[in-house]
Amino acid sequence: MLPVWLDASENLGLAPVVILPIRNPLEVAASLEARDGIDLSIGQLLWLRYVLDAEHASRGFKRALFRYDHLIADWRAVAEGLSETLGISWPRPLAAAAVEVEPCISPTKRHHQMDDAGIFGDPTLSSWLKSTFEILSRWTHGEIREADAAELDRIRSNFDEAAGLFTRTALASRPLFHQRLAKLETKLEKRDVRIRTLTAKLAAKRNEITAERRASMRLRRSIGWRMTWPLRLMARFSRRLRQMTAL
């Protein structure tokens, strides 16, 4: 989506800045597997596809990178670093925004946490994935080497050429994805049934309360009418007496 946003910014006369979050690809793949039932190998390919394209499309623009785990550990430090690197000011002071930000960015919300050594020490992982993660991780610390861009271009070019080979693997993962999707749809259907049942019970209860209120009002009116009949009788007698006296 980056080219779309860049074109829109240009049409509006805006000077965009780009922020690229970098997360351990094994964590990303584990998250996609848990949430969507996507095979781990497909999740790793998705990570590689997205970060390579985002890095390539954002070249030439003022940009900054940060590590996802650093954001979770100390979001204020990351926000201050981005502001300094990009020369921007956040619309609200960090202290004022903390009340809303901290409930959303918390270590308790991080469901998958893996050490970087798990990537570089795993011989089964793609060298493309390892090299890309190593380069972009260094960039988050400002450690940029002259050969980095050329290496990322090489990986991206080779990835593009080999993309057709991954089609069969991607298609093979679809049954698992659809199984996961079917389970989620079943849960949603059960939830909807439960909501409809509770809504019907609530409506019936409201009708019952309304009926009880009306019956109570009729009862109060009936009792009041019977209890005040002597007063009405005395009022009629008093009116007749005044009439007779006037004669």
Backbone hydrogen bonds, N-H to C=O, Kabsch-Sander energy under -0.5 kcal/mol:
donor,donor_aa,acceptor,acceptor_aa,energy
4,V,1,M,-0.5
5,W,1,M,-1.8
6,L,2,L,-2.6
7,D,3,P,-2.3
8,A,4,V,-2.2
9,S,5,W,-2.5
10,E,6,L,-2.2
11,N,7,D,-2.3
12,L,8,A,-1.6
13,G,10,E,-1.2
14,L,9,S,-3.1
18,V,62,K,-2.5
20,L,64,A,-2.7
22,I,66,F,-2.8
23,R,21,P,-0.5
27,E,24,N,-0.8
28,V,24,N,-1.9
29,A,25,P,-2.5
30,A,26,L,-2.1
31,S,27,E,-2.4
32,L,28,V,-2.4
33,E,29,A,-2.1
34,A,30,A,-2.3
35,R,31,S,-2.5
36,D,32,L,-2.6
37,G,32,L,-0.5
37,G,33,E,-1.4
38,I,32,L,-1.3
43,G,39,D,-2.4
44,Q,40,L,-2.1
45,L,41,S,-1.8
46,L,42,I,-2.4
47,W,43,G,-2.2
48,L,44,Q,-2.3
49,R,45,L,-2.7
50,Y,46,L,-2.5
51,V,47,W,-2.4
52,L,48,L,-2.0
53,D,49,R,-2.0
54,A,50,Y,-2.6
55,E,51,V,-2.4
56,H,52,L,-2.3
57,A,53,D,-2.6
58,S,54,A,-1.3
59,R,56,H,-1.0
61,F,58,S,-1.6
62,K,16,P,-0.5
64,A,18,V,-2.2
66,F,20,L,-1.8
68,Y,22,I,-2.7
71,L,67,R,-1.8
72,I,68,Y,-2.1
73,A,69,D,-2.0
74,D,70,H,-2.7
78,V,74,D,-1.7
79,A,75,W,-2.7
80,E,76,R,-2.7
81,G,77,A,-2.3
82,L,78,V,-2.6
83,S,79,A,-2.2
84,E,80,E,-2.1
85,T,81,G,-2.7
86,L,82,L,-2.6
87,G,83,S,-1.1
88,I,83,S,-1.4
97,A,93,P,-2.0
98,A,94,L,-1.3
100,E,97,A,-1.0
101,V,97,A,-2.4
102,E,98,A,-2.5
104,C,101,V,-1.5
105,I,101,V,-2.0
106,S,104,C,-0.7
109,K,106,S,-2.0
110,R,107,P,-1.3
111,H,109,K,-0.9
118,G,115,D,-1.7
119,I,116,D,-1.8
120,F,116,D,-1.4
121,G,117,A,-2.0
122,D,119,I,-1.2
125,L,122,D,-1.2
130,K,126,S,-2.0
131,S,127,S,-2.7
132,T,128,W,-2.5
133,F,129,L,-2.4
134,E,130,K,-2.4
135,I,131,S,-2.5
136,L,132,T,-2.4
137,S,133,F,-2.1
138,R,134,E,-1.8
139,W,135,I,-2.0
140,T,136,L,-1.3
141,H,137,S,-0.5
141,H,138,R,-1.5
142,G,139,W,-1.7
143,E,138,R,-2.3
144,I,142,G,-1.2
145,R,143,E,-0.5
148,D,145,R,-1.4
151,E,147,A,-2.0
152,L,148,D,-2.4
153,D,149,A,-2.2
154,R,150,A,-2.1
155,I,151,E,-2.4
156,R,152,L,-2.5
157,S,153,D,-2.5
158,N,154,R,-2.5
159,F,155,I,-2.6
160,D,156,R,-2.3
161,E,157,S,-2.0
162,A,158,N,-2.0
163,A,159,F,-0.8
163,A,160,D,-0.6
165,L,162,A,-1.6
166,F,162,A,-0.6
166,F,163,A,-1.3
167,T,164,G,-1.0
170,A,166,F,-2.7
171,L,167,T,-2.8
172,A,168,R,-2.2
173,S,169,T,-1.1
174,R,171,L,-1.2
177,F,173,S,-1.8
178,H,174,R,-3.1
179,Q,175,P,-2.3
180,R,176,L,-2.2
181,L,177,F,-2.7
182,A,178,H,-2.7
183,K,179,Q,-2.1
184,L,180,R,-2.2
185,E,181,L,-2.5
186,T,182,A,-2.2
187,K,183,K,-2.3
188,L,184,L,-2.5
189,E,185,E,-2.4
190,K,186,T,-2.4
191,R,187,K,-2.4
192,D,188,L,-2.6
193,V,189,E,-2.4
194,R,190,K,-2.4
195,I,191,R,-2.6
196,R,192,D,-2.7
197,T,193,V,-2.5
198,L,194,R,-2.6
199,T,195,I,-2.6
200,A,196,R,-2.3
201,K,197,T,-2.4
202,L,198,L,-2.5
203,A,199,T,-2.4
204,A,200,A,-2.5
205,K,201,K,-2.4
206,R,202,L,-2.4
207,N,203,A,-2.4
208,E,204,A,-2.3
209,I,205,K,-2.5
210,T,206,R,-2.6
211,A,207,N,-2.6
212,E,208,E,-2.3
213,R,209,I,-2.3
214,R,210,T,-2.3
215,A,211,A,-2.5
216,S,212,E,-2.3
217,M,213,R,-2.3
218,R,214,R,-2.4
219,L,215,A,-2.3
220,R,216,S,-2.6
221,R,217,M,-2.4
222,S,218,R,-2.4
223,I,219,L,-2.7
224,G,220,R,-2.5
225,W,221,R,-2.1
226,R,222,S,-2.0
227,M,223,I,-2.5
228,T,224,G,-1.4
229,W,226,R,-0.9
232,R,228,T,-1.8
233,L,229,W,-2.4
234,M,230,P,-2.6
235,A,231,L,-2.1
236,R,232,R,-2.0
237,F,233,L,-2.4
238,S,234,M,-2.5
239,R,235,A,-2.0
240,R,236,R,-2.1
241,L,237,F,-2.4
242,R,238,S,-2.1
243,Q,239,R,-1.8
244,M,240,R,-2.5
245,T,241,L,-2.3
246,A,242,R,-2.0
247,L,243,Q,-1.1
